[in-house]
């Protein structure tokens, strides 16, 4: 009888151990291209500064990464932009041609809240939903707050962009 109890406990322990290992393997991500920055890693990057975006129906705060294009963008502010909400993203056009004269980097697989330069159509895009990877995208920032207000916009609208207080590098 004692042998069966010991055998039963051993089998039970083995089942628990194997279940735990299977869950660990199931939750482990592998990436073929380790140079691609994962969404969670980007969210933890330092922002050079934050910009407040005000529009009819709400406001949002965006964090901008330390990049030549974003530093130029900060110099233009405050500024009014025409934005267009279509297809799960908001697009801003009207930037100087020089903004888009750059080498393609690793591209981006945009996630909700990402902001990127689109080299193909010379625009800045705020992603309101996850999209497919594109080599034409260069990440320049992230929506820190107000994604719900941005998602509620319709069609073409005007937005006022104004830098928040200069903070140097701001960890958000």
C-alpha positions in Angstrom: 0.0 0.0 0.0 2.9 2.3 0.9 4.5 1.6 -2.5 1.3 2.8 -4.3 1.2 6.0 -2.4 4.9 6.8 -3.2 4.2 5.9 -6.9 1.1 8.0 -7.0 3.0 11.1 -5.5 5.8 10.6 -8.0 3.4 10.5 -11.0 1.5 13.5 -9.7 4.8 15.5 -9.3 5.9 14.5 -12.8 2.5 15.7 -14.3 2.8 19.1 -12.5 6.4 19.5 -13.6 5.6 18.7 -17.3 2.6 21.1 -17.2 4.7 23.9 -16.0 7.4 23.3 -18.6 4.8 23.2 -21.4 3.4 26.6 -20.2 6.8 28.1 -20.2 7.6 26.9 -23.7 4.2 28.0 -25.0 4.8 31.6 -23.6 8.3 31.9 -24.9 8.6 34.1 -28.0 11.3 33.6 -30.7 12.2 36.2 -33.2 14.0 35.4 -36.5 15.3 39.0 -36.8 16.6 40.1 -33.4 17.2 43.7 -34.6 13.4 44.3 -34.8 12.4 46.2 -31.6 9.4 44.6 -29.9 6.5 46.8 -29.0 7.0 46.4 -25.2 10.7 47.4 -25.6 9.8 50.5 -27.5 7.3 51.5 -24.8 10.2 51.6 -22.3 12.5 53.7 -24.4 13.4 57.3 -23.4 11.5 60.1 -25.0 13.3 63.3 -25.9 10.1 65.2 -25.0 6.4 65.1 -25.0 3.9 67.0 -27.3 0.3 67.8 -26.5 -2.1 67.3 -29.4 -5.4 69.2 -29.0 -8.4 68.7 -31.4 -12.1 69.0 -31.5 -13.3 66.2 -29.2 -10.2 65.7 -27.1 -6.5 65.7 -26.6 -3.6 63.3 -26.5 0.0 63.4 -25.3 2.7 61.8 -27.5 6.2 61.0 -26.5 8.9 61.5 -29.2 12.0 59.4 -29.5 15.5 61.0 -29.8 15.8 61.2 -33.6 16.8 63.9 -36.1 13.3 64.1 -37.5 11.7 64.4 -34.1 14.1 67.2 -33.1 13.1 69.1 -36.3 9.4 68.4 -35.6 9.8 69.9 -32.1 11.3 73.1 -33.5 8.2 73.7 -35.7 5.8 73.6 -32.7 3.4 75.1 -31.8 1.8 74.3 -35.1 -1.6 73.4 -36.6 -1.8 70.2 -38.7 -4.5 68.7 -40.8 -5.0 65.1 -39.9 -7.0 62.4 -41.5 -8.4 59.4 -39.7 -8.9 56.4 -42.0 -8.2 52.7 -42.0 -7.2 52.4 -38.3 -4.6 55.2 -38.4 -4.3 59.0 -38.4 -2.1 60.5 -41.1 -0.4 63.9 -41.1 1.1 65.3 -44.3 2.7 68.6 -45.3 6.2 68.0 -43.9 9.2 69.3 -45.6 10.8 66.9 -48.2 14.0 66.8 -46.1 12.2 65.0 -43.3 11.9 61.9 -45.5 15.4 61.9 -47.1 16.9 59.1 -45.0 18.0 55.5 -45.3 15.5 52.8 -44.4 16.2 51.3 -41.1 14.8 48.0 -39.7 11.2 49.0 -40.5 8.4 48.6 -38.0 5.5 46.3 -37.2 3.2 49.0 -35.9 1.2 48.4 -32.8 -1.7 50.5 -31.4 -0.2 53.9 -30.3 3.0 53.8 -32.4 3.9 56.9 -34.4 6.1 56.5 -37.5 7.5 58.3 -40.4 6.2 56.7 -43.6 8.9 57.1 -46.2 6.7 55.7 -49.0 3.9 58.4 -48.8 5.8 61.1 -47.0 3.6 61.3 -44.0 3.6 60.8 -40.2 1.2 58.1 -39.1 -0.4 57.5 -35.6 -1.5 53.9 -35.5 -4.9 53.2 -33.8 -4.6 49.5 -34.3 -1.9 46.9 -35.0 -0.8 46.7 -38.7 1.5 44.6 -40.9 5.3 45.1 -40.9 6.7 47.7 -43.4 10.3 48.5 -44.2 9.1 52.1 -45.1 8.3 52.9 -41.5 10.7 54.6 -39.0 9.4 54.8 -35.4 9.5 58.3 -34.0 7.3 58.1 -31.0 4.3 56.7 -29.1 0.9 57.9 -27.9 1.3 58.2 -24.1 -2.3 59.2 -23.3 -5.5 60.0 -25.2 -5.6 57.0 -27.7 -9.3 56.7 -27.0 -9.9 60.4 -28.0 -7.8 59.9 -31.2 -9.7 56.7 -32.0 -13.0 58.6 -31.8 -12.1 61.2 -34.5 -13.7 60.9 -37.9 -12.4 61.9 -41.3 -10.3 65.1 -41.8 -9.8 67.3 -38.8 -7.4 70.0 -37.5 -5.1 69.5 -34.6 -3.0 71.9 -32.6 0.4 70.5 -31.5 2.3 72.2 -28.7 5.3 70.9 -26.8 4.9 70.3 -23.1 7.6 71.8 -20.8 11.1 71.0 -22.0 12.3 68.1 -19.8 15.4 66.9 -21.7 15.0 63.1 -21.7 11.7 62.1 -20.2 11.2 58.5 -19.2 7.4 57.9 -19.5 
